[in-house]
Amino acid sequence: MRRPVIGILTWREGKRFAEPAYFRRLIRAGRALGGTVFLFAPQDVSPSGRQVRGFVPDGRSWKARVFPRPDVVIDRYRYKPTAAFRQYVTFRRTNGFRYANSRLANKWKVHEVLRRDERMHRWLPEAMLYNHKHLRSMLARHRLLYLKPLNGTGGRGIVRLEKTAEGYRLLARNKDRAKVSALIRRIPALLRWIDRWKTEKMIIQQGLRLDLVPKRSVDMRLLIQKNGNGRWSITGAGMRVGGEKSATANLHGGGKAVPVETLLRSRFGEQRAQEIITDCEQLAYQTAETIEQHFGRMIELGLDIGIDVDGRAWLIEVNPKPGREIFRELGRPQVYREAIRKPIQYALYLIRQHPGDERQSSQAAL
């Protein structure tokens, strides 16, 4: 019997890939589960679409060989403001593969989709697209704001803006994740600073008091994935505690991982901590349902959830191509392995359900 074939769509330059360590583990998991798994980029598909030049681990390097058309493709191509990314967008729209995951829109469009669902309202902070009028309006209502690039990842380009007695205090991370800080006295100078800073459209988001640890930004990363039965299930979660004077709690920016139960119990007590965790789980399932209803089939979502000082949960961001390193940081290797296996298990489920269906029913585009 032919082994099911799963392709992992990603960026490639020569034999360099965007997430090589993760991809090695993903391919190993696929083999152990009975599949043939390989990496490929848009330029690797033959003109007929029947064959793909794929890559698999070869010691410390990668070797190329010709594979048949994959039964299912897992899309791990991440946003970059490059010509290669624009070619990928065209490829996704036109190649006709069956994908395990649809493409998600930018932060603003995702916010609009979630906002239209009344069931999501209690978890959504106020947000607006950045312009001078909207920034002035948001500053009139909120002492703390976050400005985020529509397509940014890893904390890059995010600005934390706080209105203080001395003026407007800014903490930010540039494209290299280096910290930047400034104190600006008046709004006209503030607007000029932001206009110089931004490299693309930005969203203004209501700031939240997430300093559950004094002088640190804290949030929860929750991973919800489809399992081998095609159902959403929560794989795990961890709290991220940002570095001192950091705009975000992102692990790439120097944050550290802390068990959810440990941090919430120390702050809120046993009963309230469990209520917060239950609310976050409800948030996760509802977000997955709402996202999938609009954008089409998804395989996994990484949710950044803020818990404010009163214990209220807020959905800060949705990542359709999340990492899972937080579970290694937490010393939970079993959860980490499960987080790697689940995308393969779901891809195999799709193949079993519709072995001859080569096209995904819903193709969402940015």
One Martini backbone bead per residue (centre of mass of N, CA, C, O) as a GRO file, in nm:
protein
  366
    1MET     BB    1   0.097   0.036   0.022
    2ARG     BB    2   0.080   0.362  -0.011
    3ARG     BB    3   0.226   0.625   0.110
    4PRO     BB    4   0.161   0.907   0.239
    5VAL     BB    5   0.181   1.247   0.108
    6ILE     BB    6   0.371   1.523   0.257
    7GLY     BB    7   0.386   1.868   0.225
    8ILE     BB    8   0.617   2.142   0.301
    9LEU     BB    9   0.561   2.475   0.287
   10THR     BB   10   0.843   2.694   0.205
   11TRP     BB   11   1.121   2.861   0.243
   12ARG     BB   12   1.391   2.889  -0.011
   13GLU     BB   13   1.767   2.889  -0.021
   14GLY     BB   14   1.867   2.645  -0.149
   15LYS     BB   15   1.949   2.480   0.170
   16ARG     BB   16   1.769   2.701   0.303
   17PHE     BB   17   1.562   2.736   0.596
   18ALA     BB   18   1.346   2.873   0.826
   19GLU     BB   19   1.292   2.575   1.012
   20PRO     BB   20   1.499   2.328   1.044
   21ALA     BB   21   1.455   2.189   1.321
   22TYR     BB   22   1.151   2.148   1.299
   23PHE     BB   23   1.149   1.993   1.026
   24ARG     BB   24   1.302   1.748   1.121
   25ARG     BB   25   1.087   1.661   1.329
   26LEU     BB   26   0.848   1.644   1.135
   27ILE     BB   27   0.965   1.424   0.947
   28ARG     BB   28   1.006   1.211   1.165
   29ALA     BB   29   0.711   1.195   1.250
   30GLY     BB   30   0.601   1.110   0.975
   31ARG     BB   31   0.750   0.842   0.954
   32ALA     BB   32   0.640   0.716   1.222
   33LEU     BB   33   0.329   0.751   1.094
   34GLY     BB   34   0.359   0.657   0.770
   35GLY     BB   35   0.496   0.890   0.607
   36THR     BB   36   0.573   1.116   0.340
   37VAL     BB   37   0.812   1.380   0.403
   38PHE     BB   38   0.854   1.720   0.270
   39LEU     BB   39   1.021   1.988   0.132
   40PHE     BB   40   0.899   2.301  -0.022
   41ALA     BB   41   0.882   2.529  -0.289
   42PRO     BB   42   0.735   2.693  -0.541
   43GLN     BB   43   0.989   2.630  -0.745
   44ASP     BB   44   0.952   2.290  -0.715
   45VAL     BB   45   0.726   2.278  -0.921
   46SER     BB   46   0.607   2.145  -1.179
   47PRO     BB   47   0.429   2.245  -1.449
   48SER     BB   48   0.215   2.002  -1.406
   49GLY     BB   49   0.213   1.918  -1.079
   50ARG     BB   50   0.315   1.600  -1.044
   51GLN     BB   51   0.591   1.718  -0.940
   52VAL     BB   52   0.849   1.734  -0.671
   53ARG     BB   53   1.108   1.912  -0.532
   54GLY     BB   54   1.245   1.769  -0.253
   55PHE     BB   55   1.331   1.777   0.107
   56VAL     BB   56   1.572   1.602   0.312
   57PRO     BB   57   1.750   1.476   0.543
   58ASP     BB   58   2.135   1.487   0.544
   59GLY     BB   59   2.230   1.499   0.816
   60ARG     BB   60   2.320   1.839   0.820
   61SER     BB   61   2.167   1.835   0.565
   62TRP     BB   62   2.025   1.834   0.230
   63LYS     BB   63   1.816   1.646   0.008
   64ALA     BB   64   1.728   1.590  -0.326
   65ARG     BB   65   1.404   1.488  -0.465
   66VAL     BB   66   1.158   1.317  -0.633
   67PHE     BB   67   0.809   1.374  -0.597
   68PRO     BB   68   0.504   1.332  -0.565
   69ARG     BB   69   0.215   1.448  -0.539
   70PRO     BB   70   0.066   1.566  -0.278
   71ASP     BB   71  -0.204   1.498  -0.076
   72VAL     BB   72  -0.082   1.710   0.135
   73VAL     BB   73  -0.049   2.052   0.258
   74ILE     BB   74   0.174   2.230   0.469
   75ASP     BB   75   0.172   2.565   0.567
   76ARG     BB   76   0.500   2.752   0.648
   77TYR     BB   77   0.480   3.027   0.513
   78ARG     BB   78   0.622   3.324   0.597
   79TYR     BB   79   0.627   3.643   0.648
   80LYS     BB   80   0.770   3.868   0.394
   81PRO     BB   81   0.896   4.172   0.247
   82THR     BB   82   0.897   4.010  -0.052
   83ALA     BB   83   0.906   3.870  -0.362
   84ALA     BB   84   0.875   3.575  -0.267
   85PHE     BB   85   0.606   3.617  -0.120
   86ARG     BB   86   0.441   3.708  -0.365
   87GLN     BB   87   0.480   3.438  -0.514
   88TYR     BB   88   0.341   3.266  -0.303
   89VAL     BB   89   0.059   3.390  -0.322
   90THR     BB   90   0.014   3.304  -0.614
   91PHE     BB   91   0.057   3.002  -0.571
   92ARG     BB   92  -0.181   2.953  -0.372
   93ARG     BB   93  -0.406   3.045  -0.587
   94THR     BB   94  -0.303   2.829  -0.845
   95ASN     BB   95  -0.207   2.511  -0.781
   96GLY     BB   96  -0.433   2.298  -0.636
   97PHE     BB   97  -0.382   2.211  -0.368
   98ARG     BB   98  -0.414   2.038  -0.066
   99TYR     BB   99  -0.489   2.195   0.237
  100ALA     BB  100  -0.468   2.207   0.588
  101ASN     BB  101  -0.426   2.532   0.548
  102SER     BB  102  -0.517   2.839   0.554
  103ARG     BB  103  -0.507   3.163   0.498
  104LEU     BB  104  -0.428   3.449   0.670
  105ALA     BB  105  -0.473   3.751   0.763
  106ASN     BB  106  -0.431   4.032   0.886
  107LYS     BB  107  -0.480   4.177   1.187
  108TRP     BB  108  -0.723   4.352   1.103
  109LYS     BB  109  -0.900   4.137   0.962
  110VAL     BB  110  -0.916   3.952   1.203
  111HIS     BB  111  -1.049   4.152   1.394
  112GLU     BB  112  -1.306   4.195   1.224
  113VAL     BB  113  -1.404   3.903   1.231
  114LEU     BB  114  -1.423   3.880   1.542
  115ARG     BB  115  -1.608   4.132   1.592
  116ARG     BB  116  -1.863   4.006   1.436
  117ASP     BB  117  -1.853   3.817   1.689
  118GLU     BB  118  -2.019   3.828   1.982
  119ARG     BB  119  -1.865   3.592   2.135
  120MET     BB  120  -1.581   3.776   2.133
  121HIS     BB  121  -1.604   4.055   2.282
  122ARG     BB  122  -1.488   3.996   2.583
  123TRP     BB  123  -1.174   3.950   2.445
  124LEU     BB  124  -1.158   4.238   2.297
  125PRO     BB  125  -0.972   4.483   2.220
  126GLU     BB  126  -0.934   4.780   2.118
  127ALA     BB  127  -0.925   4.881   1.760
  128MET     BB  128  -0.714   5.050   1.507
  129LEU     BB  129  -0.614   5.213   1.252
  130TYR     BB  130  -0.345   5.392   1.160
  131ASN     BB  131  -0.373   5.736   1.247
  132HIS     BB  132  -0.387   6.043   1.368
  133LYS     BB  133  -0.683   6.042   1.459
  134HIS     BB  134  -0.685   5.762   1.601
  135LEU     BB  135  -0.463   5.819   1.807
  136ARG     BB  136  -0.599   6.050   1.952
  137SER     BB  137  -0.853   5.891   2.030
  138MET     BB  138  -0.710   5.664   2.196
  139LEU     BB  139  -0.562   5.858   2.399
  140ALA     BB  140  -0.835   5.964   2.525
  141ARG     BB  141  -0.906   5.653   2.643
  142HIS     BB  142  -0.590   5.561   2.667
  143ARG     BB  143  -0.283   5.530   2.835
  144LEU     BB  144  -0.244   5.253   2.677
  145LEU     BB  145  -0.052   5.139   2.387
  146TYR     BB  146  -0.043   4.948   2.076
  147LEU     BB  147   0.182   4.912   1.797
  148LYS     BB  148   0.124   4.720   1.489
  149PRO     BB  149   0.205   4.536   1.246
  150LEU     BB  150   0.008   4.364   1.030
  151ASN     BB  151   0.269   4.137   0.961
  152GLY     BB  152   0.409   4.081   1.212
  153THR     BB  153   0.685   3.913   1.390
  154GLY     BB  154   0.846   3.850   1.696
  155GLY     BB  155   0.800   4.173   1.788
  156ARG     BB  156   0.840   4.336   1.547
  157GLY     BB  157   0.762   4.687   1.550
  158ILE     BB  158   0.667   4.724   1.833
  159VAL     BB  159   0.471   4.965   2.027
  160ARG     BB  160   0.491   5.120   2.342
  161LEU     BB  161   0.234   5.349   2.467
  162GLU     BB  162   0.267   5.603   2.725
  163LYS     BB  163   0.086   5.811   2.933
  164THR     BB  164   0.241   6.078   3.106
  165ALA     BB  165   0.349   6.346   3.289
  166GLU     BB  166   0.611   6.383   3.088
  167GLY     BB  167   0.464   6.209   2.855
  168TYR     BB  168   0.565   5.995   2.588
  169ARG     BB  169   0.626   5.656   2.629
  170LEU     BB  170   0.865   5.447   2.452
  171LEU     BB  171   0.855   5.103   2.345
  172ALA     BB  172   1.072   4.898   2.132
  173ARG     BB  173   1.113   4.693   1.826
  174ASN     BB  174   1.303   4.612   1.586
  175LYS     BB  175   1.392   4.404   1.321
  176ASP     BB  176   1.628   4.292   1.540
  177ARG     BB  177   1.497   4.321   1.844
  178ALA     BB  178   1.581   4.585   1.941
  179LYS     BB  179   1.583   4.819   2.178
  180VAL     BB  180   1.356   5.106   2.209
  181SER     BB  181   1.363   5.447   2.341
  182ALA     BB  182   1.125   5.716   2.446
  183LEU     BB  183   1.063   6.076   2.512
  184ILE     BB  184   0.762   6.260   2.445
  185ARG     BB  185   0.588   6.557   2.488
  186ARG     BB  186   0.436   6.583   2.205
  187ILE     BB  187   0.223   6.494   1.956
  188PRO     BB  188   0.365   6.590   1.694
  189ALA     BB  189   0.630   6.435   1.762
  190LEU     BB  190   0.502   6.158   1.788
  191LEU     BB  191   0.397   6.132   1.497
  192ARG     BB  192   0.675   6.155   1.363
  193TRP     BB  193   0.802   5.906   1.495
  194ILE     BB  194   0.603   5.695   1.386
  195ASP     BB  195   0.633   5.759   1.083
  196ARG     BB  196   0.936   5.674   1.083
  197TRP     BB  197   0.904   5.381   1.196
  198LYS     BB  198   0.716   5.289   0.994
  199THR     BB  199   0.687   5.031   0.713
  200GLU     BB  200   0.377   4.992   0.764
  201LYS     BB  201   0.094   4.915   0.847
  202MET     BB  202  -0.107   4.982   1.144
  203ILE     BB  203  -0.211   4.891   1.472
  204ILE     BB  204  -0.429   4.994   1.730
  205GLN     BB  205  -0.405   4.895   2.077
  206GLN     BB  206  -0.524   4.837   2.360
  207GLY     BB  207  -0.403   4.866   2.662
  208LEU     BB  208  -0.273   4.645   2.919
  209ARG     BB  209  -0.258   4.516   3.251
  210LEU     BB  210   0.015   4.268   3.246
  211ASP     BB  211   0.174   4.305   3.537
  212LEU     BB  212   0.198   4.034   3.724
  213VAL     BB  213   0.487   4.123   3.700
  214PRO     BB  214   0.683   4.349   3.800
  215LYS     BB  215   0.790   4.530   3.523
  216ARG     BB  216   0.631   4.314   3.338
  217SER     BB  217   0.550   4.143   3.059
  218VAL     BB  218   0.248   3.936   3.031
  219ASP     BB  219   0.173   3.615   2.874
  220MET     BB  220  -0.014   3.382   2.680
  221ARG     BB  221   0.062   3.067   2.523
  222LEU     BB  222  -0.166   2.904   2.305
  223LEU     BB  223  -0.219   2.569   2.178
  224ILE     BB  224  -0.425   2.491   1.897
  225GLN     BB  225  -0.528   2.169   1.756
  226LYS     BB  226  -0.552   1.931   1.539
  227ASN     BB  227  -0.633   1.603   1.525
  228GLY     BB  228  -0.668   1.265   1.418
  229ASN     BB  229  -1.005   1.343   1.420
  230GLY     BB  230  -1.047   1.661   1.337
  231ARG     BB  231  -1.012   1.805   1.619
  232TRP     BB  232  -1.009   2.030   1.851
  233SER     BB  233  -0.712   2.086   2.065
  234ILE     BB  234  -0.540   2.138   2.358
  235THR     BB  235  -0.201   2.113   2.411
  236GLY     BB  236  -0.104   2.402   2.541
  237ALA     BB  237   0.059   2.621   2.795
  238GLY     BB  238   0.222   2.947   2.856
  239MET     BB  239   0.410   3.178   3.022
  240ARG     BB  240   0.528   3.512   2.941
  241VAL     BB  241   0.821   3.684   3.056
  242GLY     BB  242   0.948   3.973   3.026
  243GLY     BB  243   1.170   4.193   3.005
  244GLU     BB  244   1.309   4.462   3.099
  245LYS     BB  245   1.187   4.705   2.912
  246SER     BB  246   0.962   4.554   2.743
  247ALA     BB  247   0.709   4.543   2.495
  248THR     BB  248   0.735   4.229   2.532
  249ALA     BB  249   0.703   3.853   2.592
  250ASN     BB  250   0.889   3.744   2.395
  251LEU     BB  251   1.125   3.497   2.366
  252HIS     BB  252   1.310   3.633   2.146
  253GLY     BB  253   1.327   3.902   2.352
  254GLY     BB  254   1.396   3.755   2.654
  255GLY     BB  255   1.197   3.576   2.754
  256LYS     BB  256   1.014   3.366   2.987
  257ALA     BB  257   0.905   3.056   3.100
  258VAL     BB  258   0.587   2.977   3.268
  259PRO     BB  259   0.369   2.825   3.438
  260VAL     BB  260   0.045   2.888   3.457
  261GLU     BB  261  -0.037   2.788   3.740
  262THR     BB  262   0.187   2.922   3.903
  263LEU     BB  263   0.126   3.221   3.838
  264LEU     BB  264  -0.184   3.237   3.896
  265ARG     BB  265  -0.182   3.131   4.189
  266SER     BB  266   0.008   3.352   4.308
  267ARG     BB  267  -0.199   3.588   4.227
  268PHE     BB  268  -0.521   3.445   4.264
  269GLY     BB  269  -0.542   3.161   4.326
  270GLU     BB  270  -0.687   2.862   4.278
  271GLN     BB  271  -0.980   2.924   4.182
  272ARG     BB  272  -0.926   3.168   3.992
  273ALA     BB  273  -0.722   3.030   3.810
  274GLN     BB  274  -0.921   2.817   3.694
  275GLU     BB  275  -1.117   3.022   3.571
  276ILE     BB  276  -0.915   3.145   3.374
  277ILE     BB  277  -0.841   2.890   3.220
  278THR     BB  278  -1.127   2.826   3.121
  279ASP     BB  279  -1.161   3.092   2.962
  280CYS     BB  280  -0.920   3.043   2.767
  281GLU     BB  281  -1.038   2.787   2.641
  282GLN     BB  282  -1.293   2.918   2.529
  283LEU     BB  283  -1.147   3.121   2.354
  284ALA     BB  284  -1.000   2.917   2.171
  285TYR     BB  285  -1.245   2.767   2.048
  286GLN     BB  286  -1.388   3.022   1.938
  287THR     BB  287  -1.163   3.125   1.756
  288ALA     BB  288  -1.139   2.877   1.575
  289GLU     BB  289  -1.430   2.882   1.471
  290THR     BB  290  -1.435   3.171   1.352
  291ILE     BB  291  -1.194   3.150   1.163
  292GLU     BB  292  -1.292   2.899   0.997
  293GLN     BB  293  -1.561   3.015   0.890
  294HIS     BB  294  -1.403   3.236   0.713
  295PHE     BB  295  -1.109   3.106   0.603
  296GLY     BB  296  -1.105   2.810   0.674
  297ARG     BB  297  -0.905   2.567   0.701
  298MET     BB  298  -0.731   2.453   0.992
  299ILE     BB  299  -0.456   2.328   1.212
  300GLU     BB  300  -0.345   2.589   1.377
  301LEU     BB  301  -0.311   2.796   1.687
  302GLY     BB  302  -0.158   3.085   1.818
  303LEU     BB  303  -0.226   3.233   2.133
  304ASP     BB  304  -0.235   3.559   2.259
  305ILE     BB  305  -0.284   3.606   2.612
  306GLY     BB  306  -0.420   3.835   2.831
  307ILE     BB  307  -0.371   3.900   3.185
  308ASP     BB  308  -0.496   4.093   3.397
  309VAL     BB  309  -0.498   4.224   3.722
  310ASP     BB  310  -0.814   4.107   3.735
  311GLY     BB  311  -0.830   3.831   3.543
  312ARG     BB  312  -0.867   3.913   3.250
  313ALA     BB  313  -0.924   3.801   2.928
  314TRP     BB  314  -0.718   3.856   2.623
  315LEU     BB  315  -0.699   3.896   2.280
  316ILE     BB  316  -0.408   3.978   2.101
  317GLU     BB  317  -0.327   3.715   1.913
  318VAL     BB  318  -0.300   3.544   1.586
  319ASN     BB  319  -0.125   3.234   1.494
  320PRO     BB  320  -0.106   3.011   1.212
  321LYS     BB  321   0.238   2.973   1.255
  322PRO     BB  322   0.348   2.834   1.514
  323GLY     BB  323   0.525   2.780   1.774
  324ARG     BB  324   0.677   2.531   2.044
  325GLU     BB  325   0.915   2.616   2.247
  326ILE     BB  326   0.776   2.661   2.523
  327PHE     BB  327   0.782   2.352   2.608
  328ARG     BB  328   1.087   2.336   2.637
  329GLU     BB  329   1.120   2.567   2.842
  330LEU     BB  330   0.922   2.404   3.052
  331GLY     BB  331   0.991   2.092   3.048
  332ARG     BB  332   0.782   1.950   2.803
  333PRO     BB  333   0.842   1.704   2.588
  334GLN     BB  334   0.566   1.568   2.537
  335VAL     BB  335   0.418   1.822   2.436
  336TYR     BB  336   0.616   1.886   2.211
  337ARG     BB  337   0.571   1.623   2.050
  338GLU     BB  338   0.268   1.663   2.011
  339ALA     BB  339   0.293   1.937   1.854
  340ILE     BB  340   0.432   1.789   1.609
  341ARG     BB  341   0.231   1.550   1.539
  342LYS     BB  342  -0.052   1.676   1.480
  343PRO     BB  343  -0.023   1.780   1.185
  344ILE     BB  344   0.019   1.493   1.073
  345GLN     BB  345  -0.238   1.361   1.180
  346TYR     BB  346  -0.429   1.550   1.024
  347ALA     BB  347  -0.328   1.493   0.740
  348LEU     BB  348  -0.399   1.190   0.752
  349TYR     BB  349  -0.698   1.232   0.795
  350LEU     BB  350  -0.756   1.373   0.525
  351ILE     BB  351  -0.669   1.134   0.349
  352ARG     BB  352  -0.874   0.929   0.459
  353GLN     BB  353  -1.137   1.093   0.395
  354HIS     BB  354  -0.996   1.213   0.099
  355PRO     BB  355  -0.803   1.053  -0.121
  356GLY     BB  356  -0.904   1.221  -0.407
  357ASP     BB  357  -0.877   1.510  -0.286
  358GLU     BB  358  -0.690   1.791  -0.434
  359ARG     BB  359  -0.889   2.015  -0.310
  360GLN     BB  360  -0.957   2.281  -0.144
  361SER     BB  361  -1.257   2.436  -0.060
  362SER     BB  362  -1.085   2.674   0.083
  363GLN     BB  363  -0.947   2.996  -0.041
  364ALA     BB  364  -0.772   3.212   0.130
  365ALA     BB  365  -0.693   3.565   0.129
  366LEU     BB  366  -0.530   3.868   0.181
   0.00000   0.00000   0.00000
